[in-house]
Amino acid sequence: MSKINLLSSQIYNRISAGEVVERPFSVVKELVENSIDAGATEISIDILDGGVSSIVVSDNGSGIEKSELKKALLPHATSKISTVKDLDNITSLGFRGEALASIAAVSKIQITSKPKEQEFASKITCDGGLIGQIEDCALNNGTEIIVKNLFYNTPVREKFLKSERAEEGEISSTIARFILSNPQISFKYTANNKVIYQSFGEGFESAMICVYGVDVINNCYYVETLKNGIEIKGYLGKHHFTKGNRSYQTTFINGRFVQNQTVSSAIANAYSNYVMKRQYPFFVLSLTIPTEIVDVNVHPNKLDVRFANNQVVYGSLYSIVSKVLDGAKDAVNIVIDNNNNVKTNTNEIQYDYVKHNCILNEIKNFKQEILETKNSYKFELRDVASATPSLKLNEDLSSKNEKEKAPDIFAENKAFLDSLEKKSQIKQEEILLNRDIRYVGQALNTFLIFEDGIDLYLIDQHAGHERILFDQLNKALNEHEIVSQPLLIPFVLNVNNSEFEFLREKASLLASLGIEISEFGNNSFKVDSVPSFLTEMNLSKFFNEILSEANLLKAITINDLLVEKIAQKACKSAIKSGDKLNEEQIKLLIDKLKDNLALKCPHGRPITVKITRTEIDKWFKRII
């Protein structure tokens, strides 16, 4: 029988560190939360090598007394909880009392602190859990914590860290959330001696501009209201302001960043009538909820909370967001302009609502027309490219009984038509002009008619020219013969931290495809050139597709997106239906298509339809 061992502090602190200190951003999160809880109004964060080599967090908070320094490094030690009742009314961020002990167990840490009542500062060091002696030193009021060589004694954990840039990106995202959730605090964040964020504690709007830029502010409603005891304030993206992934959705509850299903579902459902498929609304919301109805200790990393009544929270949020988006009269009491003192005119909200709804209604009406047109016909072409235009039964969607009867009623006719199709066996692949052909004429300024003495050929001039252009452009793409065209005015792309890291990894791939991008300040890229044949490409839409949620979660096929753009370019540049062609244009077109008539245009439509002499004779009853 195995013995039960009582673990030493060195072992159980290392185990606890595995839960608390997941990656460098976890260390930054815990230390900054302690600074905020200490009442700091200025917090500085400095990291090296993605936080692995060094993390320094300093503040001007209340500090730690000299006699308490050693205790701060012990497990289950905290200044934020003293009785069991405190667990039901948690208002602080770092309350578990495990952070410093856990960090110290897997790094080399130094804590220097000076309360304003203390004449000198004091410092203490800890190396892999071994606590040193307290010494006097010099420091302004506040606390400075230096963490070096993270996971130096835990090689297993260090092996699973991401790249330095990826770890830096996670820390940057963490700091951005602190800036947004604590707009009254001044933050300075530096990575590898480069200032990433600098906020000045001047309020919510200033914090938003620091993280997202002023353009985002102009595309959002600022809301501030109280509903069912829940204070709701923050920014809601306007109807047209959507993103390709959910990384632009931020929720704070009682000052803590959370990812809560109740909150996200309420907002998503309120926006559901206003956003297109695979698009997500932008929002940064801060909710203040009575602490007695919120349980913050339900997630290992405190990233989620539990409510005493989900329905109240859901209903409150859904109601507020819906009123704003719908342009309801009550919205004038919810939406405030960007200087936070003059309420926005309801007409502006209603204008956004009406304008967006008009677009949605046009799309819905168009889809309805297509559906009604489709259901009004009982027959449709099965294969436009086949020699005999064969028909197939289109099931009646409006009546289940008719649907069940249809195969019996038309079974005989359907069998006959199928037999004709099998007999024809003239596939599109067989349409090759191996003999001399004669140009007959142009029909309806759209179709070119040719005959070879045996059969007739109808060529769609637009589809044929489109295919020629597409093949030429696609060949250049595949053979890396793309010529880049510098943009007269570089396009600036603003992204968040995860998107920034993603595009930085894909920069060389984009360059090989003729799209040259370079870093341009914090969380921005500058697009300097694009393929010469895609100078009119909508870059904002193109990068939005690249950064869509689906593509961020899997290996992006940027090449496929470019092929789609090439197809669009070919379509726009090709000869149009209705264009009258001269003999030289017709000869050039047929020469390029001569061996490729079996192909289809980039959108899948056939280029050529072959009509045999036998078919024509049957039409005129010359043969039976």
Salt bridges, closest charged atoms under 4 A:
GLU30 OE2 - ARG96 NH2 3.22
GLU33 OE2 - LYS29 NZ 3.00
GLU33 OE1 - LYS302 NZ 3.33
ASP37 OD2 - LYS80 NZ 3.21
GLU68 OE2 - LYS71 NZ 3.57
ASP136 OD1 - LYS66 NZ 3.08
GLU167 OE1 - ARG23 NE 3.10
GLU170 OE2 - ARG23 NH2 3.83
ASP295 OD2 - ARG306 NH2 3.12
ASP330 OD2 - LYS323 NZ 3.29
GLU348 OE2 - LYS238 NZ 3.27
GLU380 OE2 - LYS392 NZ 3.96
GLU395 OE1 - LYS403 NZ 3.97
ASP418 OD1 - ARG382 NH1 2.90
ASP418 OD2 - LYS414 NZ 3.34
GLU421 OE1 - ARG382 NH1 2.60
GLU451 OE2 - ARG438 NH2 2.96
ASP452 OD2 - ARG435 NH1 2.88
ASP455 OD2 - LYS610 NZ 3.71
ASP460 OD2 - ARG605 NH1 3.13
GLU466 OE1 - HIS462 NE2 3.31
GLU466 OE2 - HIS603 ND1 2.75
ASP471 OD1 - ARG467 NE 3.08
GLU501 OE1 - ARG504 NH2 2.96
GLU519 OE2 - ARG504 NH1 3.53
ASP528 OD1 - LYS526 NZ 3.68
GLU545 OE1 - LYS565 NZ 3.69
GLU549 OE1 - ARG246 NH1 2.46
ASP591 OD2 - LYS587 NZ 3.15
ASP617 OD1 - ARG613 NE 3.06
ASP617 OD1 - ARG622 NE 3.56
